[in-house]
Amino acid sequence: MARIGRNGKHHQQGCLLGQGVLQHNTDTGDQIRKERTKAKSGLRRAVPVLLQLEEIVKRRDKACFETKDTAVKEGLEKRKQKERQRQRQKGEEGEEEEEEKEEEEVFATATRGKQPMTLLPREGFLTSRPWQA
């Protein structure tokens, strides 16, 4: 191994060679110091990048929720328009009850296939299946 730097220390270069920072043993001590400072500054730069990634993920999640809400609203509007057309044809009254039913149906279709937050047992659940209690 060649002598490194001004004071001729060999171990610095070997360590950096093992880490894959330097390729050859012809680098001088100044180059080793530069590589070390680059590595340190790289660590300092990595933290803000991680924070930016977290912000991007939060924005993406928020956008997903917003699109779901808008899809529910659009579905409600379409169903309300259909109901109004039916009302005009039939001439019946009692929109409020039907609108509530429609909202529940749209919500059910938007949340189809997803687990509810709380799973409450039905009445007689524990008595009908005691082996699952």
Buried (B, 14 or more C-beta within 10 A) or exposed (E): EEEBBEEEEEEBBBEBBEEEBBEEEEBBBEBBEEBBEEEEEEEEEEEEEEEEEEEEEEEEEEEEEEEEEEEBEEBBEEBBEEBEEEBEEEEEEEEEEBBEEBBEEBEEEBEEEEEEEEEEEEEEEEEEEEEEE
